[in-house]
Amino acid sequence: MWIVFDVDGVLIDTSESYDMATKLTVEYFLSHLGIKKEVSLEIIRDMRKKGVFSDDFELSEALILMYLSGEDLPKGEGVEYLRQKLGIVLDRKDIERVFNTFYLGEIYPNSIFKFEGLWRKEKRIVDIELLKRYC
């Protein structure tokens, strides 16, 4: 018997769904602050590579604050640096709610608008027949 743990990117390719949910979340907040900005997936991926963000909500907040401040994060710095610099802390629950609305869509019980859900675009990485053979 095998036990398989799904770490994002092992069984399911979540790179497009999570990155797109982050992009749309940041653009949503910026637009509500009167800032029209298209966030590239490349900057999101570059930010992930910094290794200082514990989750997508924190990454979203850091990007929002970066666009508000007009500057990049210094190497090794995370969202706390921007919070202190700007004197602003965004409500994590608001970020979670917007992000989850984009990611989960109508299955998210606290969604704030109609959206299909980006999780539906995720693709299997592993061959199902291979799993069936060993389970």
N, C-alpha and C positions, 0 to 999 in steps of 0.2 A: 504494500500500500504506500502511496505517495501522498504527501501533503504539499500543496503548492501555494506559496504566498505571492500574491500579486503586488509587486512593487511597480508603481507607475513606470511604464516604458518596458516592462517585461512581457506581460501577457496582452496588454492593451496599449496602443499608441495614443497617449493623451496629450502629446505635444501641441497639436493644433487646438484642441478644445480648451485646455487650461490657458494657453497663451492668448487665445482669442478672447476668452472670458476676462482675462486681465486687461487686454487692450480695450474692450468695450466698457469695462468698469471705469477705467481711467478717463476715457473719452466722455462717458456719461457724467462723471463728477465735474470734469473741466467745463463741459457745456453748461451745466447748471451754475457754474461760476462765471459764465460769460466768455469762456475761452474756447475758440474753435481750433482744435488741434487734432491731427491724425497721428496716432501713436503707432510706430512701426513695430512689427513683431521682432525685428532685429534688436531693437533697444531692450525689449523685454527679455530676450534670450541673453543679451550681454549682461543685463542686471542679474539674471539667475546665476550666471557664471561667477559672479563676485563671491557667492557662497555665504552671504551675510543675511539672507532673508529666510526666515523660518517657515513662511507660508505665502500663498498667493495674496492673501489679504494685506499682509505687511508689504509685499512687493507693490501692490496696487497703491497703497498709501504713499510709499516712497516715490513712485512715479508721479502721482498727483502733486506732491510737495515739490518735486524737482521742477515740474513745469511751472508751478507758482513762483518758485524762487528764481528760475532762469539759470540754474547752475547744476553741474553734474556732482555726483557724490565723489568725494575723495576716496582713494583706494583704502579698502578695509572698513569704510564707514557704512552704516546702515540707516534705517529710517529714523533712529533716535537723533542722529546728527542733524537731520533736516527739521525734526520737531523742535529741537533746541534753537537752531538758527532762525527759524521763522516764528517760533513761539506759538505754533499751531499743532494740535493733535486732532486728527480726524476720528470720528466715532467708528470704532471697529465694527460695531453691529450694523451700521449703515453700509459700510463697505461689504461686509459679508452678505447682507441682504441683496444688494445690487449684483454682486458677483454670482451668488447662487441663483438669482433669477436668470442671468445669462447662461450659466452652466447647466442648471437643472431644468429650467423652463417651467412648464405647467405642473411638473411633479413636485416642485418646491412649494410647500404650503404657505410661505410668507412672501411669495413673489409680488412685485410691485407693478408689473406690467405683463402683458401677454408676450410670451417668447417660447419658441419650440424647445430649446435646450441644446446647447452645443455638445453635450455628451453623446447625442445621437450620431454625431459625425465621427466618433472614435472607431478605429479599425483594430481588428484582432491582429496580433503579431504572431502568436503561437498557432500551430495547426491543431484544430480541434480533434482530428482523428488520432494524432499523436497522443494527446491527453487521454482520449478514450482508451487507447491501447494499454496505457500504463496505470489507469485508475481502476 
